Amino acid sequence: MDQTQFGRYIIGAELGRGAMGAVHRASDPLIERDVAIKTLLPNLPPEVMDEVRERFLRETRSAGRLNHPNIVTIYDVGEQDGVAYIAMELLEGKSLQQILRETARLPFATIADLVAQIADGLDLAQHFKITHRDIKPANIMVSADWHAKLTDFGVAHVASSSMTQTGTALGSLKYMSPEQVTGQPLDPRLDIFSLGVVLYEMLVGRTPFERQSDTTVFALMNRIAVEAHAAVTQIDPQIPAAFDAILDKALGKAPDKRYQRGGEMANDLRNYKSLAGSAASPATDYAKTVVVSRPPTKAPPDVSATATLIDDLNVFSKDFEEKEQEALRAEAAERQRKEAELRRWAEAEEKRRQAFERERDSKAGATQAGPRRSAALDLLKQKVAGKTAAVDVERSKKAESATRVDERLRAAFRYLSEFATVLNEAGPVSDGKQGVMFFGDRAGMILGEGFTDMRTRDLNGKSCADYVTFKHRVRFPKPEKLEVAGQEAQRVQERLKAMGVKYEISGRKNDLGQLTHATFVLSGPFPCQALLRADYDEPGFTLDLVNVRHHGQRKLRFDVEELDDDVLDEFGTWVLGADDAFERFLQRK
């Protein structure tokens, strides 16, 4: 994009790019606010530009009507130099897709909360009869404080609009509803099904209807339309049984058998701990009553159409697979022919080389009485061989060290991931004192909101662990007061906002209206972070601590063998305040 400005928005760095459009960071100088500017690529083929532009503007019309904390906010829309653009809320954080790729399974409470937030957003969309139609992890943004927002209403359908045809299947196939893959009429309840697929994936690491053995999309479409999903508790017995009940309700094949509103699903998710196994929630009972009230002998009106479509898909899939296999066999035969040709050429070249060397040696023998050995050349060759061997040994040692560093950092990630999961479930009270900004060392702090992340880097063509981040938060058991002088209030407010700590403030002013004394009431939570980074040049690790047990920053260094399982466990018990053995690393120079 050549433009440096769209309307009043000053364009900054590019944040992302797809086949149809790009997103840039921008600033709104009028109100000094950073925004995201989404534009269409100007070089799209003319035959698709009109349709894509309509979808683009539809995103504005649909999402622009939805004012909800879990839906991205649209600020403005415009067009400049023939390029349409949307100004929207700038979202910080990662997509749920990134989180699922980079992180071990999230705590069950976190999973339930994130999906419930999106269900809340869908509930408002349903109120306006807006169907998103592309619910998937890539379209869900999650901030650092685990606030989820639904994005990309570019394929949304508004009930009163004539811009889309009923039954048009838009969206990502793995997350589609049965009515999308079978071409049936669509309504907002299809988003409930897609959100259920997302929940299923967050729990077990894959969507309910995909299989590794699939070679075409038609088998997946058939399962979505007619096959029941496997219970998540059968895949992993550690998953609470309540999730089976929620998924059974969300993944109903017929829209009438699902949650009728996103709010119903959100309510069950937030109360999953109180759901008795597979017992239905009140929303489930209501939906069952609706289904039973139908005449039992009357078949749903779309059953025959669905069955016919599935049969057609099966026939098409079989023909397609046969042609695909035939093409694969032809490719294999052609590949074997080329390999044989290459092998014959290599053999002929080798014969020519050998003949050349024999002729050369024969000519050399005719001009010399016999081979003459050179002591200097022999000595140089020995030195080269010795140097090569030394280099090989050094490379081997570095490779072994790198492997060990990678293994230990991945082991630390596994330990801290499990530690964070149990921490979130237990919500323990620290057995020791925790340093808290403005309050000093305090006892009885409650720990929670644990999160672990690992990033990798390319090292000599191999993907190696680069660093592991472990975060958690601590809070007071009950709100605490902080008394400060009036001139310090602004500085304290800025620090609390930067750390994401919620607070209430009251104060006294003098006769001139100046604040002379301020009282802050807050309970937290206060963020804590440990960043464990691999050092492959000088094999070992660095550990950067921010507000972990002690307020402020600390930096430690560990050798490769020093960071063993026992030290990791010492770190865990130290975070909990149960043991101070880890303090010895803080005290050494």
RODO-2510 file (C-alpha; in nm, 4 decimals, decimal comma):
residues 589
     n   res          X          Y          Z
     1     m     0,0000     0,0000     0,0000
     2     d     0,1542     0,3305    -0,1117
     3     q    -0,0808     0,5594     0,0799
     4     t     0,0498     0,7195     0,3962
     5     q    -0,2947     0,8406     0,4969
     6     f    -0,6597     0,7313     0,4561
     7     g    -0,8969     1,0132     0,5417
     8     r    -0,7694     1,1575     0,8661
     9     y    -0,5932     0,8330     0,9645
    10     i    -0,2124     0,8278     0,9409
    11     i    -0,0923     0,4831     0,8317
    12     g     0,1816     0,2985     1,0193
    13     a     0,3210    -0,0548     1,0091
    14     e     0,1429    -0,3425     0,8379
    15     l    -0,0062    -0,5876     1,0875
    16     g    -0,1218    -0,8602     0,8503
    17     r    -0,2093    -0,9418     0,4916
    18     g    -0,4370    -1,1929     0,3225
    19     a    -0,5378    -1,2805    -0,0292
    20     m    -0,7988    -1,0038    -0,0405
    21     g    -0,6879    -0,7307     0,1984
    22     a    -0,4378    -0,5933     0,4466
    23     v    -0,4508    -0,4501     0,7987
    24     h    -0,2294    -0,1633     0,9159
    25     r    -0,1727     0,0109     1,2454
    26     a    -0,2763     0,3748     1,2161
    27     s    -0,3328     0,6782     1,4346
    28     d    -0,6303     0,9099     1,4548
    29     p    -0,4765     1,2549     1,5209
    30     l    -0,8177     1,4080     1,5889
    31     i    -0,8630     1,2210     1,9163
    32     e    -0,5064     1,0826     1,9529
    33     r    -0,6119     0,7176     1,9333
    34     d    -0,4409     0,4219     1,7680
    35     v    -0,6668     0,2232     1,5349
    36     a    -0,6452    -0,0621     1,2855
    37     i    -0,7121     0,0246     0,9199
    38     k    -0,8419    -0,2615     0,7049
    39     t    -0,8207    -0,2100     0,3291
    40     l    -0,8910    -0,4073     0,0148
    41     l    -0,5934    -0,4815    -0,2073
    42     p    -0,6295    -0,2554    -0,5141
    43     n    -0,4919    -0,5175    -0,7555
    44     l    -0,7698    -0,7752    -0,7096
    45     p    -0,9000    -0,9278    -1,0351
    46     p    -1,1967    -0,7293    -1,1721
    47     e    -1,4186    -1,0384    -1,1766
    48     v    -1,3956    -1,0758    -0,7963
    49     m    -1,3544    -0,7128    -0,6905
    50     d    -1,7283    -0,6319    -0,6825
    51     e    -1,8172    -0,9345    -0,4668
    52     v    -1,5260    -0,8812    -0,2280
    53     r    -1,6059    -0,5116    -0,1964
    54     e    -1,9674    -0,5943    -0,1078
    55     r    -1,8501    -0,8355     0,1625
    56     f    -1,6072    -0,5722     0,2869
    57     l    -1,8795    -0,3120     0,3245
    58     r    -2,1103    -0,5753     0,4746
    59     e    -1,8585    -0,6162     0,7559
    60     t    -1,9050    -0,2490     0,8386
    61     r    -2,2832    -0,2673     0,8265
    62     s    -2,3037    -0,5824     1,0393
    63     a    -2,0272    -0,5364     1,2997
    64     g    -2,0908    -0,1605     1,3096
    65     r    -2,4343    -0,2282     1,4616
    66     l    -2,2917    -0,4470     1,7359
    67     n    -2,1673    -0,2558     2,0388
    68     h    -2,0419    -0,5304     2,2683
    69     p    -1,7218    -0,5816     2,4756
    70     n    -1,6604    -0,9168     2,3023
    71     i    -1,6996    -0,7906     1,9433
    72     v    -1,4443    -0,5732     1,7649
    73     t    -1,5570    -0,2098     1,7502
    74     i    -1,5961    -0,0409     1,4092
    75     y    -1,5197     0,3343     1,4210
    76     d    -1,5408     0,4562     1,0636
    77     v    -1,5625     0,3557     0,6959
    78     g    -1,4536     0,5404     0,3860
    79     e    -1,2983     0,5273     0,0421
    80     q    -0,9933     0,7043    -0,0957
    81     d    -0,8437     0,6852    -0,4437
    82     g    -1,0782     0,3958    -0,5228
    83     v    -0,9690     0,1941    -0,2166
    84     a    -1,2311     0,1132     0,0497
    85     y    -1,1144     0,1114     0,4110
    86     i    -1,2510     0,0429     0,7582
    87     a    -1,1176     0,2031     1,0783
    88     m    -1,1632    -0,0326     1,3703
    89     e    -1,0494    -0,1021     1,7212
    90     l    -0,6791    -0,1942     1,7443
    91     l    -0,6651    -0,5291     1,9207
    92     e    -0,3531    -0,6202     2,1160
    93     g    -0,2750    -0,9848     2,1866
    94     k    -0,2900    -1,3082     1,9877
    95     s    -0,5513    -1,4933     1,7924
    96     l    -0,6935    -1,8037     1,9581
    97     q    -0,5452    -1,9976     1,6655
    98     q    -0,1946    -1,8812     1,7647
    99     i    -0,2552    -1,9669     2,1284
   100     l    -0,3752    -2,3198     2,0446
   101     r    -0,0682    -2,3767     1,8253
   102     e     0,1856    -2,2464     2,0753
   103     t     0,0412    -2,3459     2,4103
   104     a    -0,0439    -2,6671     2,5873
   105     r    -0,4134    -2,7082     2,6709
   106     l    -0,5467    -2,4105     2,8619
   107     p    -0,7039    -2,4609     3,2072
   108     f    -1,0642    -2,5753     3,1848
   109     a    -1,1857    -2,2612     3,3613
   110     t    -1,0013    -2,0428     3,1077
   111     i    -1,1440    -2,2427     2,8159
   112     a    -1,4973    -2,2083     2,9510
   113     d    -1,4532    -1,8350     3,0125
   114     l    -1,3114    -1,7555     2,6665
   115     v    -1,5857    -1,9473     2,4823
   116     a    -1,8526    -1,7942     2,7097
   117     q    -1,7292    -1,4455     2,6171
   118     i    -1,7709    -1,5195     2,2450
   119     a    -2,1124    -1,6747     2,3121
   120     d    -2,2124    -1,3478     2,4816
   121     g    -2,1105    -1,1586     2,1679
   122     l    -2,3088    -1,3978     1,9483
   123     d    -2,6133    -1,3452     2,1678
   124     l    -2,6141    -0,9758     2,0759
   125     a    -2,5599    -1,0606     1,7070
   126     q    -2,8620    -1,2932     1,7246
   127     h    -3,0686    -1,0058     1,8657
   128     f    -2,9978    -0,8128     1,5430
   129     k    -3,0503    -1,1310     1,3343
   130     i    -2,6857    -1,1222     1,2220
   131     t    -2,5147    -1,4527     1,1411
   132     h    -2,1347    -1,4432     1,1504
   133     r    -2,0886    -1,7688     0,9476
   134     d    -1,7116    -1,7962     1,0017
   135     i    -1,6584    -1,8670     1,3706
   136     k    -1,3091    -2,0166     1,4074
   137     p    -0,9999    -1,9643     1,6283
   138     a    -0,8372    -1,7344     1,3700
   139     n    -1,1300    -1,4895     1,4094
   140     i    -1,1089    -1,4736     1,7894
   141     m    -0,8540    -1,2350     1,9415
   142     v    -0,7393    -1,2816     2,3007
   143     s    -0,5657    -1,0048     2,4956
   144     a    -0,2966    -1,0515     2,7583
   145     d    -0,5596    -1,0344     3,0335
   146     w    -0,7679    -1,3096     2,8602
   147     h    -1,0352    -1,0851     2,7166
   148     a    -1,1765    -1,2363     2,3959
   149     k    -1,3155    -1,0454     2,0975
   150     l    -1,4841    -1,1770     1,7832
   151     t    -1,3544    -1,0273     1,4583
   152     d    -1,4025    -1,0484     1,0810
   153     f    -1,7710    -1,0092     1,0009
   154     g    -1,6770    -1,0018     0,6317
   155     v    -1,8958    -1,3023     0,5471
   156     a    -2,1733    -1,2169     0,7930
   157     h    -2,5352    -1,2395     0,6773
   158     v    -2,7956    -0,9873     0,7881
   159     a    -3,1468    -1,1295     0,7757
   160     s    -3,2937    -0,8190     0,6131
   161     s    -3,0242    -0,8009     0,3460
   162     s    -3,0553    -0,9342    -0,0071
   163     m    -2,6787    -0,9403    -0,0623
   164     t    -2,6347    -1,3115     0,0118
   165     q    -2,8357    -1,6088    -0,1018
   166     t    -2,9852    -1,8537     0,1447
   167     g    -2,7693    -2,1604     0,1780
   168     t    -2,4485    -2,0053     0,0467
   169     a    -2,1689    -2,1883     0,2309
   170     l    -1,9085    -1,9365     0,3419
   171     g    -1,6554    -2,0013     0,6165
   172     s    -1,3902    -2,2582     0,7074
   173     l    -1,5022    -2,6146     0,6426
   174     k    -1,3897    -2,7766     0,9699
   175     y    -1,6065    -2,5319     1,1663
   176     m    -1,9155    -2,5353     0,9404
   177     s    -2,2587    -2,6432     1,0589
   178     p    -2,4604    -2,9282     0,8994
   179     e    -2,6941    -2,6797     0,7316
   180     q    -2,3961    -2,5023     0,5708
   181     v    -2,2437    -2,8168     0,4169
   182     t    -2,5835    -2,9476     0,2995
   183     g    -2,7064    -2,6188     0,1543
   184     q    -3,0033    -2,5751     0,3904
   185     p    -3,1479    -2,2378     0,5037
   186     l    -2,9221    -2,0598     0,7518
   187     d    -2,9932    -1,8683     1,0703
   188     p    -2,7783    -1,7444     1,3644
   189     r    -2,7950    -2,0850     1,5362
   190     l    -2,5297    -2,2131     1,2939
   191     d    -2,2787    -1,9916     1,4822
   192     i    -2,3620    -2,1888     1,7989
   193     f    -2,2554    -2,5096     1,6214
   194     s    -1,9297    -2,3524     1,4979
   195     l    -1,8511    -2,2214     1,8463
   196     g    -1,9110    -2,5738     1,9795
   197     v    -1,6486    -2,6997     1,7315
   198     v    -1,4042    -2,4372     1,8651
   199     l    -1,4756    -2,5487     2,2237
   200     y    -1,4180    -2,9127     2,1245
   201     e    -1,0836    -2,8228     1,9642
   202     m    -0,9705    -2,6286     2,2713
   203     l    -1,0424    -2,9325     2,4908
   204     v    -0,8851    -3,2156     2,2859
   205     g    -0,6616    -3,0462     2,0281
   206     r    -0,8644    -3,1262     1,7145
   207     t    -1,2066    -3,0531     1,5726
   208     p    -1,4759    -3,3206     1,6227
   209     f    -1,5209    -3,4397     1,2644
   210     e    -1,1743    -3,4230     1,1065
   211     r    -0,9577    -3,7360     1,0704
   212     q    -0,5899    -3,7666     0,9803
   213     s    -0,6769    -4,0257     0,7150
   214     d    -0,8964    -3,7825     0,5183
   215     t    -0,7796    -3,7242     0,1608
   216     t    -1,0820    -3,5245     0,0394
   217     v    -1,3249    -3,2763     0,1925
   218     f    -1,6287    -3,4905     0,1202
   219     a    -1,5696    -3,7393     0,4004
   220     l    -1,5478    -3,4457     0,6447
   221     m    -1,8685    -3,2933     0,5066
   222     n    -2,0489    -3,6246     0,5454
   223     r    -1,9448    -3,6556     0,9107
   224     i    -2,0536    -3,3001     0,9864
   225     a    -2,3953    -3,3694     0,8333
   226     v    -2,4795    -3,7133     0,9741
   227     e    -2,2255    -3,8547     1,2219
   228     a    -2,2272    -3,7958     1,5964
   229     h    -1,9140    -3,6515     1,7572
   230     a    -1,7064    -3,8563     2,0024
   231     a    -1,7447    -3,7534     2,3666
   232     v    -1,4446    -3,5519     2,4864
   233     t    -1,4349    -3,7498     2,8110
   234     q    -1,3723    -4,0653     2,6053
   235     i    -1,0712    -3,8965     2,4461
   236     d    -0,9423    -3,7583     2,7775
   237     p    -1,1080    -3,8754     3,1030
   238     q    -0,9592    -3,5742     3,2883
   239     i    -1,2026    -3,3423     3,1104
   240     p    -1,5025    -3,2580     3,3321
   241     a    -1,8136    -3,4471     3,2201
   242     a    -2,0117    -3,1230     3,2073
   243     f    -1,8347    -3,0328     2,8840
   244     d    -1,9915    -3,3391     2,7186
   245     a    -2,3358    -3,2068     2,8079
   246     i    -2,2527    -2,8607     2,6757
   247     l    -2,1067    -2,9986     2,3515
   248     d    -2,4010    -3,2337     2,2976
   249     k    -2,6214    -2,9264     2,3113
   250     a    -2,4016    -2,7024     2,0965
   251     l    -2,3316    -2,9655     1,8273
   252     g    -2,6892    -3,0763     1,7638
   253     k    -2,7347    -3,1675     1,3978
   254     a    -3,0666    -2,9845     1,3706
   255     p    -3,0762    -2,6161     1,4752
   256     d    -3,3788    -2,6832     1,6996
   257     k    -3,1706    -2,9270     1,9047
   258     r    -2,8993    -2,6748     1,9853
   259     y    -2,8790    -2,3865     2,2248
   260     q    -3,1262    -2,1349     2,0892
   261     r    -2,9275    -1,8341     2,2102
   262     g    -2,5597    -1,7677     2,2723
   263     g    -2,6459    -1,6463     2,6218
   264     e    -2,7755    -1,9927     2,7161
   265     m    -2,4463    -2,1513     2,6137
   266     a    -2,2487    -1,8815     2,7979
   267     n    -2,4488    -1,9465     3,1151
   268     d    -2,3790    -2,3220     3,1083
   269     l    -2,0086    -2,2622     3,0413
   270     r    -1,9736    -2,0255     3,3362
   271     n    -2,1488    -2,2790     3,5586
   272     y    -1,9892    -2,5954     3,4191
   273     k    -1,8553    -2,6955     3,7600
   274     s    -2,2083    -2,7146     3,8978
   275     l    -2,3537    -2,9126     3,6069
   276     a    -2,4090    -3,2727     3,7181
   277     g    -2,2151    -3,4795     3,4645
   278     s    -2,4206    -3,5002     3,1483
   279     a    -2,7346    -3,3581     3,3108
   280     a    -2,9042    -3,1005     3,0960
   281     s    -2,9147    -2,7371     3,1935
   282     p    -3,2437    -2,5417     3,1940
   283     a    -3,1621    -2,4334     2,8373
   284     t    -3,1301    -2,7979     2,7391
   285     d    -3,4654    -2,8876     2,8980
   286     y    -3,6367    -2,6040     2,7143
   287     a    -3,4986    -2,7130     2,3782
   288     k    -3,6038    -3,0728     2,4412
   289     t    -3,9586    -2,9566     2,5094
   290     v    -3,9637    -2,7778     2,1759
   291     v    -3,8546    -3,0912     1,9919
   292     v    -4,1014    -3,3221     2,1701
   293     s    -4,3944    -3,0942     2,0899
   294     r    -4,3637    -3,1870     1,7203
   295     p    -4,5870    -3,4662     1,5871
   296     p    -4,3753    -3,7801     1,6366
   297     t    -4,4692    -3,9308     1,3011
   298     k    -4,3827    -3,6269     1,0919
   299     a    -4,0298    -3,6249     0,9500
   300     p    -3,8367    -3,2957     0,9408
   301     p    -3,8992    -3,1258     0,6056
   302     d    -3,5323    -3,1230     0,5005
   303     v    -3,4412    -3,4855     0,5783
   304     s    -3,4913    -3,6227     0,2261
   305     a    -3,3118    -3,3301     0,0661
   306     t    -3,0217    -3,3744     0,3052
   307     a    -3,0036    -3,7504     0,2393
   308     t    -3,0072    -3,6939    -0,1366
   309     l    -2,7323    -3,4379    -0,1134
   310     i    -2,5187    -3,6662     0,1031
   311     d    -2,5673    -3,9521    -0,1474
   312     d    -2,4622    -3,7217    -0,4308
   313     l    -2,1575    -3,6152    -0,2315
   314     n    -2,0627    -3,9773    -0,1681
   315     v    -2,0866    -4,0636    -0,5405
   316     f    -1,8899    -3,7552    -0,6371
   317     s    -1,6335    -3,8278    -0,3671
   318     k    -1,5866    -4,1860    -0,4933
   319     d    -1,5394    -4,0711    -0,8543
   320     f    -1,3061    -3,7951    -0,7428
   321     e    -1,0949    -4,0310    -0,5326
   322     e    -1,0667    -4,2827    -0,8194
   323     k    -0,9455    -4,0114    -1,0557
   324     e    -0,7111    -3,8816    -0,7888
   325     q    -0,5617    -4,2281    -0,7353
   326     e    -0,5201    -4,2727    -1,1119
   327     a    -0,3372    -3,9380    -1,1300
   328     l    -0,1142    -4,0395    -0,8389
   329     r    -0,0240    -4,3671    -1,0113
   330     a     0,0639    -4,1788    -1,3311
   331     e     0,2811    -3,9377    -1,1337
   332     a     0,4593    -4,2274    -0,9615
   333     a     0,5311    -4,3986    -1,2969
   334     e     0,6677    -4,0744    -1,4433
   335     r     0,8828    -4,0202    -1,1341
   336     q     1,0280    -4,3725    -1,1606
   337     r     1,1056    -4,3161    -1,5301
   338     k     1,2926    -3,9947    -1,4552
   339     e     1,4834    -4,1568    -1,1669
   340     a     1,5930    -4,4449    -1,3957
   341     e     1,7018    -4,1936    -1,6595
   342     l     1,9029    -4,0004    -1,4023
   343     r     2,0624    -4,3209    -1,2713
   344     r     2,1716    -4,4267    -1,6218
   345     w     2,3208    -4,0835    -1,6854
   346     a     2,5125    -4,0943    -1,3541
   347     e     2,6515    -4,4411    -1,4379
   348     a     2,7665    -4,3220    -1,7815
   349     e     2,9331    -4,0177    -1,6289
   350     e     3,1116    -4,2342    -1,3731
   351     k     3,2457    -4,4603    -1,6493
   352     r     3,3742    -4,1586    -1,8439
   353     r     3,5440    -4,0239    -1,5311
   354     q     3,7156    -4,3552    -1,4610
   355     a     3,8342    -4,3819    -1,8230
   356     f     3,9753    -4,0263    -1,8052
   357     e     4,1641    -4,1016    -1,4832
   358     r     4,3093    -4,4239    -1,6262
   359     e     4,4325    -4,2375    -1,9345
   360     r     4,5816    -3,9591    -1,7193
   361     d     4,7648    -4,2052    -1,4920
   362     s     4,8954    -4,3922    -1,7953
   363     k     5,0437    -4,0741    -1,9445
   364     a     5,1956    -3,9755    -1,6096
   365     g     5,3606    -4,3203    -1,5790
   366     a     5,5177    -4,2870    -1,9251
   367     t     5,6974    -3,9609    -1,8344
   368     q     5,8094    -4,0511    -1,4809
   369     a     6,0198    -4,3383    -1,3587
   370     g     5,7822    -4,3832    -1,0680
   371     p     5,5610    -4,1918    -0,8309
   372     r     5,7495    -3,9347    -0,6242
   373     r     5,6270    -3,8700    -0,2723
   374     s     5,6509    -3,5210    -0,1230
   375     a     5,7154    -3,4984     0,2504
   376     a     5,5883    -3,1400     0,2585
   377     l     5,2607    -3,2327     0,0889
   378     d     5,2132    -3,5304     0,3191
   379     l     5,2720    -3,3065     0,6224
   380     l     5,0188    -3,0487     0,5002
   381     k     4,7628    -3,3198     0,4324
   382     q     4,8086    -3,4508     0,7869
   383     k     4,7559    -3,1029     0,9309
   384     v     4,4413    -3,0550     0,7195
   385     a     4,3078    -3,3903     0,8357
   386     g     4,3826    -3,3036     1,1983
   387     k     4,2187    -2,9633     1,1678
   388     t     3,9119    -3,1140     1,0013
   389     a     3,8830    -3,3706     1,2784
   390     a     3,9100    -3,0966     1,5428
   391     v     3,6400    -2,8920     1,3693
   392     d     3,4171    -3,1986     1,3483
   393     v     3,4669    -3,2645     1,7200
   394     e     3,3861    -2,9015     1,8043
   395     r     3,0742    -2,9084     1,5875
   396     s     2,9652    -3,2308     1,7483
   397     k     3,0088    -3,0821     2,0962
   398     k     2,8089    -2,7720     2,0015
   399     a     2,5324    -2,9863     1,8508
   400     e     2,5177    -3,1988     2,1684
   401     s     2,5072    -2,8846     2,3856
   402     a     2,2323    -2,7323     2,1707
   403     t     2,0307    -3,0529     2,1931
   404     r     2,0683    -3,0547     2,5708
   405     v     1,9675    -2,6873     2,6018
   406     d     1,6611    -2,7515     2,3825
   407     e     1,5641    -3,0603     2,5831
   408     r     1,5956    -2,8833     2,9196
   409     l     1,3966    -2,5778     2,8052
   410     r     1,1187    -2,7981     2,6691
   411     a     1,1176    -2,9910     2,9976
   412     a     1,0834    -2,6590     3,1825
   413     f     0,7904    -2,5678     2,9561
   414     r     0,6134    -2,8967     3,0298
   415     y     0,6650    -2,8549     3,4047
   416     l     0,5494    -2,4914     3,4099
   417     s     0,2476    -2,5705     3,1902
   418     e     0,1306    -2,8370     3,4335
   419     f     0,2167    -2,6083     3,7256
   420     a     0,0032    -2,3261     3,5766
   421     t    -0,2900    -2,5617     3,5148
   422     v    -0,2932    -2,6889     3,8735
   423     l    -0,2331    -2,3372     4,0064
   424     n    -0,5446    -2,2115     3,8293
   425     e    -0,7565    -2,4980     3,9568
   426     a    -0,6332    -2,4669     4,3182
   427     g    -0,6130    -2,0863     4,3578
   428     p    -0,3745    -2,1345     4,6547
   429     v    -0,2893    -1,8890     4,9293
   430     s     0,0859    -1,8247     4,9424
   431     d     0,2605    -1,9832     5,2399
   432     g     0,5271    -1,7110     5,2300
   433     k     0,5419    -1,3380     5,1812
   434     q     0,4950    -1,1766     4,8421
   435     g     0,6446    -0,8405     4,7520
   436     v     0,3719    -0,6091     4,6217
   437     m     0,4193    -0,2677     4,4618
   438     f     0,3411     0,0137     4,7096
   439     f     0,2685    -0,2385     4,9891
   440     g     0,6002    -0,4131     5,0569
   441     d     0,6094    -0,7802     5,1615
   442     r     0,2623    -0,9127     5,2354
   443     a     0,1450    -1,2512     5,3607
   444     g    -0,1716    -1,4387     5,2622
   445     m    -0,1666    -1,3397     4,8940
   446     i    -0,3837    -1,5530     4,6621
   447     l    -0,2217    -1,6914     4,3459
   448     g    -0,3983    -1,7594     4,0142
   449     e    -0,4355    -1,6804     3,6428
   450     g    -0,1310    -1,8889     3,5510
   451     f    -0,0224    -1,8960     3,1870
   452     t     0,2735    -2,0594     3,0101
   453     d     0,3996    -1,9973     2,6588
   454     m     0,6972    -2,1270     2,4586
   455     r     0,8529    -1,9823     2,1447
   456     t     1,0998    -2,1510     1,9090
   457     r     1,3761    -2,0363     1,6743
   458     d     1,5578    -2,1867     1,3777
   459     l     1,9073    -2,3089     1,4689
   460     n     2,1086    -2,4624     1,1865
   461     g     1,7923    -2,5747     1,0110
   462     k     1,6381    -2,7219     1,3266
   463     s     1,3506    -2,5806     1,5301
   464     c     1,4793    -2,5283     1,8862
   465     a     1,3125    -2,3843     2,1942
   466     d     1,4044    -2,0163     2,2320
   467     y     1,2309    -1,9010     2,5501
   468     v     0,9520    -1,9934     2,7904
   469     t     0,7261    -1,7366     2,9567
   470     f     0,5467    -1,8172     3,2823
   471     k     0,2951    -1,5615     3,4096
   472     h     0,0649    -1,5541     3,7069
   473     r    -0,1100    -1,2964     3,9217
   474     v    -0,1419    -1,2393     4,2951
   475     r    -0,4168    -1,0577     4,4802
   476     f    -0,5159    -0,9593     4,8307
   477     p    -0,7803    -1,1740     5,0017
   478     k    -0,9798    -0,8552     5,0599
   479     p    -0,9494    -0,4972     4,9299
   480     e    -0,6646    -0,2930     5,0765
   481     k    -0,6315     0,0839     5,1122
   482     l    -0,3350     0,2854     4,9895
   483     e    -0,3003     0,6394     5,1227
   484     v    -0,0864     0,8781     4,9175
   485     a    -0,0205     1,2493     4,8988
   486     g    -0,2156     1,4343     4,6326
   487     q     0,0860     1,5053     4,4133
   488     e     0,1659     1,1319     4,4035
   489     a    -0,1858     1,0229     4,2984
   490     q    -0,1282     1,0616     3,9246
   491     r     0,1942     0,8586     3,9373
   492     v     0,0211     0,5805     4,1328
   493     q    -0,2730     0,5792     3,8895
   494     e    -0,0392     0,5473     3,5920
   495     r     0,1453     0,2536     3,7485
   496     l    -0,1773     0,0718     3,8369
   497     k    -0,3188     0,1224     3,4871
   498     a     0,0034     0,0005     3,3266
   499     m    -0,0143    -0,3186     3,5335
   500     g    -0,3859    -0,3706     3,4711
   501     v    -0,4751    -0,3454     3,8406
   502     k    -0,8330    -0,2392     3,9114
   503     y    -0,8841     0,0293     4,1746
   504     e    -1,1181     0,2899     4,3196
   505     i    -0,9947     0,6352     4,4202
   506     s    -1,1281     0,9067     4,6477
   507     g    -0,9583     1,2174     4,7805
   508     r    -0,9594     1,5509     4,9563
   509     k    -0,9026     1,8875     4,7905
   510     n    -0,7948     2,2234     4,9290
   511     d    -0,9705     2,5550     4,8817
   512     l    -0,8007     2,5959     4,5451
   513     g    -0,9420     2,2653     4,4171
   514     q    -0,6048     2,0912     4,4316
   515     l    -0,5924     1,7272     4,5412
   516     t    -0,4091     1,7099     4,8739
   517     h    -0,4704     1,3477     4,9695
   518     a    -0,5837     1,0382     4,7790
   519     t    -0,7092     0,6989     4,8961
   520     f    -0,6852     0,4001     4,6603
   521     v    -0,8872     0,0851     4,7323
   522     l    -0,7638    -0,2192     4,5431
   523     s    -0,7293    -0,5961     4,5717
   524     g    -0,5237    -0,6671     4,2598
   525     p    -0,4492    -0,8806     4,0768
   526     f    -0,0807    -0,7854     4,0414
   527     p     0,1090    -0,9399     3,7463
   528     c     0,4190    -1,1567     3,7958
   529     q     0,6382    -1,2986     3,5186
   530     a     0,9331    -1,5345     3,4728
   531     l     1,1113    -1,5424     3,1342
   532     l     1,3472    -1,8389     3,0854
   533     r     1,5626    -1,7889     2,7757
   534     a     1,8010    -2,0373     2,6114
   535     d     2,1633    -1,9399     2,5408
   536     y     2,3012    -2,1576     2,2620
   537     d     2,6285    -1,9617     2,2211
   538     e     2,7367    -2,0073     2,5836
   539     p     2,5216    -2,3118     2,6644
   540     g     2,2921    -2,2321     2,9521
   541     f     1,9882    -2,0248     3,0459
   542     t     1,8978    -1,6793     3,1726
   543     l     1,5970    -1,6274     3,3974
   544     d     1,4390    -1,2821     3,4166
   545     l     1,2008    -1,2411     3,7099
   546     v     0,9525    -0,9549     3,7399
   547     n     0,7588    -0,9313     4,0693
   548     v     0,7936    -1,3050     4,1383
   549     r     0,7936    -1,3308     4,5200
   550     h     0,9933    -1,0052     4,5379
   551     h     0,8799    -0,6750     4,3893
   552     g     1,1037    -0,5600     4,1069
   553     q     1,3288    -0,7330     3,8582
   554     r     1,5927    -1,0043     3,9078
   555     k     1,8152    -1,1783     3,6547
   556     l     1,9757    -1,5215     3,7053
   557     r     2,2068    -1,7467     3,5045
   558     f     2,1959    -2,1282     3,4988
   559     d     2,4311    -2,3787     3,3407
   560     v     2,2776    -2,6502     3,1208
   561     e     2,3026    -2,9292     3,3777
   562     e     2,2140    -2,6976     3,6648
   563     l     1,8560    -2,6458     3,5492
   564     d     1,7396    -2,9972     3,6330
   565     d     1,4005    -3,1266     3,7474
   566     d     1,4849    -3,0638     4,1137
   567     v     1,5607    -2,6954     4,0511
   568     l     1,2371    -2,6568     3,8543
   569     d     1,0482    -2,8047     4,1479
   570     e     1,2324    -2,5709     4,3857
   571     f     1,1187    -2,2812     4,1685
   572     g     0,7572    -2,4016     4,1857
   573     t     0,7551    -2,4372     4,5643
   574     w     0,9286    -2,0973     4,5912
   575     v     0,6550    -1,9319     4,3820
   576     l     0,3973    -2,0866     4,6176
   577     g     0,5931    -1,9578     4,9179
   578     a     0,6248    -2,3111     5,0544
   579     d     1,0057    -2,3361     5,0398
   580     d     1,2849    -2,0808     5,0036
   581     a     1,5552    -2,3162     4,8710
   582     f     1,5441    -2,1341     4,5359
   583     e     1,6585    -1,8152     4,7109
   584     r     2,0194    -1,9427     4,6959
   585     f     2,0251    -1,8608     4,3244
   586     l     1,9145    -1,5035     4,3964
   587     q     2,1896    -1,4545     4,6523
   588     r     2,4862    -1,5738     4,4460
   589     k     2,6914    -1,3295     4,2423
***
